[in-house]
Amino acid sequence: MLNRFQPFFNPYKILTIFSSPRNHHFSSTHSLHSSNSTNQQNYQNPSSKALIGSPARVQKLIASQSDPLLCKEIFDLASVQPNFRHSYSAFHTLILKLGRSRHFSLMNDLILRLKRECYSVTPGLFSDVIQMYGDANLPDKALKTFFTMLEFDCKPLARHLNRLLEVLVEHQRRGSRSGSYLHAAFDLFRTAQDRFGISPNTKSYNILMRAFCFNGELSVAYSLFNQMFKRDVVPDVESYRILMQALCRKSQVSGAVDLLEDMLNKGYVPDALSYNTLLNSLCRKKKLREAYKLLCRMKVKGCNPDIVHYNTVILGFCKEGRAADACKVIKDMPSNGCLPNLVSYRTLVNGLCDQGMLDEAKKYAEEMLSKGFVHFSVCHALVKGFCNVGRVEEASELLQAMVRLGEAPHIETWVVILPRICDEVDTVSLQHKLDRILRVEINKDSRIVDVGSGLEEYLVKKMQAKVWKR
């Protein structure tokens, strides 16, 4: 019985691949039946070196095939030829193909063969193998590969250490029930200098700091951060941001602000994500004055605020009933090279309506519509606000403008405005119109005439009748 890792070995077909001077693909072989006798003779007389070609040609042929097991057959057929020695590139290419297809047993056989045949192995091969084991969620195999490097007289580098640390902490993050892999990563990190001569770099520290922060061990992360300065390892913006995000998750926003000040004092330029982390936390803690001041400082400190930063502060003001302050923020945006988007207008208009500032809300709604932005929630908030204070005409105008832009009003919007337009004697007719609306699926492409036949004309006539009565 064939081993599951050993496909049917047909040397004649593979010899046909080798004999094709132009096309290396298995699917492009031709005249197979007519050349069987010649191929059989060549296979029985393997001294024909021209048939196999050079090691470079074999490597290219392996690289061109998509089936990793077929690649292994080609590799094995070339191996049995006298005086043939594969190039290291052929080994590396095949190892990658087998590893990515999870044929790890075959991959390990090739790695052992590299050692047995005294090939000079590059560090990049082990980086790839560690990553493939990590992708397959096999951290123990990745750790073993790291130690195997020493058997090949290949000194591990900082990038190998970092790749392995990422694999170990990622496995911990994916749901390992114990902290064994995080602790294994930490032990490897602490002994790297003495055991392997590897000096952990900034990335090494960042990997572990992030892992400990997600594990709720902020004190360990802080200890690592302080250790960087003692060992002449320079923190980067990401180092600070990792701690700032952890502090914000624990609602320690003051500590995060102190870290920001420390960054600025040491000449760092915080990135957009660092600022957004702080702005979110300040708004959640209702420290809106500090959030607005930080937003204004960003450009001065070398980081132009973007739409996310502005929308974060606008939302913070509106949630706390300070829509007038949110208006100031939205007015500042164009001068800083940032234009409001749909989210900006929607948040602001809803906030203004909640505070009864309908005229201001209408102004921003019209500005929003003039820029082609439209959203049913904006229309609903304004229509409801106008109807509640008896300004039905303005509510109807807004509704018509929304429909002209192709946005279908929500059913609740119709429920709010129709009773204000219709008289008590029209109750039966009103119910009939609403029933017709409810029977039609409303989407963003719906038109008023599709939603309810004659409804637009009906509403216009009722509005005109009310105006004439006055």
LINRAWO-V873378 format. One record per helix or strand of 3 or more residues. SS is the DSSP state (a for helix, b for strand). FROM is the first residue (numbers start at 1). TO is the last residue. Records with the same first field share a line. If there is no record, write none. Layout:
BEGIN
SS = FROM-TO  FROM-TO
END
This chain:
BEGIN
a = 11-19  26-28  33-44  49-52  55-64  68-79  88-100  104-116  123-135  139-152  158-173  180-196  202-214  218-230  237-249  253-265  272-284  288-300  307-319  323-336  342-354  358-370  376-388  392-404  411-421  424-438  448-451  455-469
END
